[in-house]
Amino acid sequence: MSCLKFLLCALVMLALSATLIAQKTTLDEYNYVIRGYKTQLEHNEDMKAGYKLVDLCDHHLKTGSVKRKCEFKALIRDGETKPCAIMCVFTRTDKKTTAYLCIPTYDADDDLWEQTYLDFTTYDGLGAQAMMWGLSKLAAYYAGQ
């Protein structure tokens, strides 16, 4: 991923985490977003106890015959109103792949932000562009509210 693309992605992620999220993301919450939710869906399990997921929005991008989709969900602790993490579900129809990415809170531990960087940098090329586009749309939506 080029430096400019990553910088844009990082700025959007920081803006989202500062405006949307109130509580510090824990390692357990981060792991649920990137692995646990997928397992929950595959095994038709109940929602993680003590939490709810709220659909924020989804954006579609088509380039030629390739369709990409970025869905955003807020992970909210019971009894709270603001998310403790934002889930980005990125799907590519041509490769039939789905990635579950976590945008932690602004004040999350440095280790979580380093892992977030690694997670996002594994998606290069048009995949990264589609995610940045989706993140930009999400940030613009919430900035206008």
Summary of the structure (lengths in Angstrom):
residues: 145
radius of gyration: 14.5
end to end distance: 30.9
largest distance: 44.4
contacts: 439
relative contact order: 0.23
helix: 45%
strand: 28%
